[in-house]
Amino acid sequence: MSATRCRKCHNSYLRLKNRTLGIKK
């Protein structure tokens, strides 16, 4: 996990992942 990346971008990525997980579940 790179903490150097922008937190906003990371948040967006996490949100997208969560959405995919929710749909897959």
C-alpha positions as CSV (number, residue, x, y, z in Angstrom):
1,M,0.0,0.0,0.0
2,S,1.6,3.3,-1.1
3,A,0.7,6.1,1.3
4,T,2.4,8.6,-1.1
5,R,-0.6,8.5,-3.5
6,C,-3.3,11.2,-3.1
7,R,-5.8,10.2,-0.4
8,K,-8.7,11.3,-2.6
9,C,-7.7,9.0,-5.4
10,H,-7.3,6.1,-2.9
11,N,-10.7,6.9,-1.5
12,S,-12.3,6.7,-4.9
13,Y,-10.6,3.4,-5.6
14,L,-11.8,2.0,-2.3
15,R,-15.3,3.2,-3.0
16,L,-15.3,1.5,-6.4
17,K,-14.0,-1.7,-4.9
18,N,-16.7,-1.6,-2.3
19,R,-19.3,-1.2,-5.0
20,T,-18.0,-4.1,-6.9
21,L,-17.9,-6.2,-3.8
22,G,-21.4,-5.3,-2.9
23,I,-22.7,-6.2,-6.4
24,K,-20.7,-9.4,-6.4
25,K,-22.0,-10.4,-3.0
